[in-house]
Amino acid sequence: MHKATDGSVNTERGVEPSRFERALALSQKRLCHSTSISTFSGVDGVRVLAINGSPRRNGNTQMMIEEASRPLRRARIDVESASIRDYEIKPCNACEICYKRLWRCPIKDDALKLLRMMKDADGLIVGSPVYGAGVTAQLKALLDRAVIACVNQDFKDKVGGAIAVGATPHGGQEFVVFQIVSAFAFQGMIVANPSVELLGAMGTANARGEIKKDKYGLQCAKNLGERMAELLRR
């Protein structure tokens, strides 16, 4: 097996490609036959908020988010980034005040500020590294506090994209993506999925910057951004 000069995967006679190589080749083939993002008419005024659920700044999760953001920006969709490490998000205490008074919460922190940013956006990218077979504690607190928006379905029909990064190829990325997508579904959102993937973009990296070696994970993030752009322009 070798790679052609255009980056596509080729196989020599008698050499059976791996499942990874077949999936990557299929993804590239679909991209070649799909409408190029550069030909999109553009959707001026449409905004996406990309939330990095990692307590680290500019780590592997952020790199995956940036990869997903590029096709959106090429489609003239504004993408704003928010790192959860810059916000104080306390856990929900189940007081249920927001059930009776919309968008009212007695907890003094930054949750409402970030949730209002989510409300104002047309699409959401939510990414997280795998912590204990799930999303980070900081992101989980935000997803729980988002019940304040669910009361009146304020996130309904927004387009959502999920991103997960794990230390190993089977390091719990599926659990993280499912957790984020479940939060989207709870809010009545539309879930975008990258081609040849079921629910979201998953990458493999441990050390800072190691995600650059995961070409397939980065391709999935790009595919996710392109799919979100398709949905947002409708």
Secondary structure as UniProt FT lines:
FT   STRAND          2..3
FT   TURN            5..6
FT   STRAND          9..10
FT   TURN            13..14
FT   HELIX           19..33
FT   HELIX           37..39
FT   TURN            44..45
FT   STRAND          47..52
FT   HELIX           60..74
FT   TURN            75..76
FT   STRAND          78..83
FT   HELIX           84..86
FT   HELIX           97..100
FT   TURN            102..103
FT   HELIX           111..120
FT   STRAND          123..129
FT   TURN            132..133
FT   HELIX           137..145
FT   HELIX           147..150
FT   TURN            151..157
FT   STRAND          159..166
FT   TURN            169..170
FT   HELIX           173..186
FT   TURN            187..188
FT   STRAND          190..191
FT   TURN            195..196
FT   STRAND          201..204
FT   TURN            208..209
FT   HELIX           210..213
FT   HELIX           215..232
//
